[in-house]
């Protein structure tokens, strides 16, 4: 596996950076991975990750603003032609939003464990 990109840019109010690598990894075959970060004064900062092989693909990241945090990811299962994605958002006023979608039907069950509310979703 070889690093094939390493970059950064910045100015007085923001910037970004990224790195990626690709190659062959024993047990996985050909792979690729990459990540990046970015920031802007008074606006947001965040980062992301991408990775893939012949069997799986992953992309995800986060963004933080003065009033909100968003985290998201997508997962692909290449041999099954299946995928799932989620987004979780939290705001400074204490609210959460969770979204999940998939390439096949999804069933979710809500539960309470040790006084904490949870949801389990599966395809």
N, C-alpha and C positions, 0 to 999 in steps of 0.2 A: 504494500500500500504506500502510495507516494502523495505528499502534499502537492497539489497542483495549483492552488491559488491562496494568496495571503495578501489582503489589501486593507487599507484604512484611508479615510478622509475625514477632515474636521475643519471647522472654522470657529469663530468666537462664540457661536450659539448652538452648535450641534455637530454631529458627525456620524460615521458608521464604520464598521469593520467586518471583515468576513474571512473565513478560511474554509477550504474544501480539500478533500483527499479522495483518491480512487485507486483501485487495484484489485488484486486477487488475495483473498484471505482463506486460509485452510478451513474447511468445513462449511464455507459459505459461498465460495466461488467469487465472481466479480461483485464488488461492492462500491458504493459511493457514499460519502458523508459530507455534510457542509453545515456551517452555522454562521450566524451573523448577529450583530448588535447595532442599535442606532439610538440616538438621543437628540433631543431638541429642547433647549431651555424653555421652561414654562409651558411646554406642549405635551411631550411624551418621551418615554424611553421604552425599549423593548429588545427582544431577541427572538431568534428562530433556529430551528434545526431541521435538516432534511437528511434522509438516509434511505438507501435502497439496496436490494439484492434481487436475485432471480425469484425469490419467494415472497419477500415483503417490501413494502414501501411505507415510509413515515414522513410526515411533514407536520410541524407544529411550531408554536411560538406564543409569545405574550406581548402585551402592550400595557403600559401603565400611564395614565393621565392623572392630573391633579384630583379627579373625582372617581376614577374607575380603573379596575384591573380586568383585563380580558386574557383568558388562556384558551388556546384551541389546538386541536391536533386532528389529523386524519391518518388512518391506518389502512393499508391495502394488503390483501392476501392474494398474490398474483395467481397461484395455481387454481384457486377457487373463484377467481374473478369477483371477489367480494371486497367491500370497503365499509368503513364506519368513520364518522366524524363527530367531534363534540366541541362545544363552546361553553365555557363557564365565565360569567361576568359577575363582578362584585362592585358595589358602589359604596361611597363613604357614608351613605345614610343607612347601611346595614342590609341592603337587599342583594339577593343572589338570583341569577337566571342561569338555567342549565338547558342546553339543547343537544340532542343526539339524533343523528340520522344514519341509516345504513342501507346497503344495497338489497337487503331482504327484510321481511316483516320484523318489527321490534315489539317485544312485550316488556312492560315495566311494572314493577311491584313496589309500592311504598311500604316502609316499615319504620318502627321506632326501636332503637337499641340503646340502652343505657341513657335514656332521655334525649337522644340525638335522632333527628329525622334523617332517613336515608332512602334512596331509591336504587333498585337493582334493575337494570335493563339487559335483555339478551335477545339474540336473533334465533 
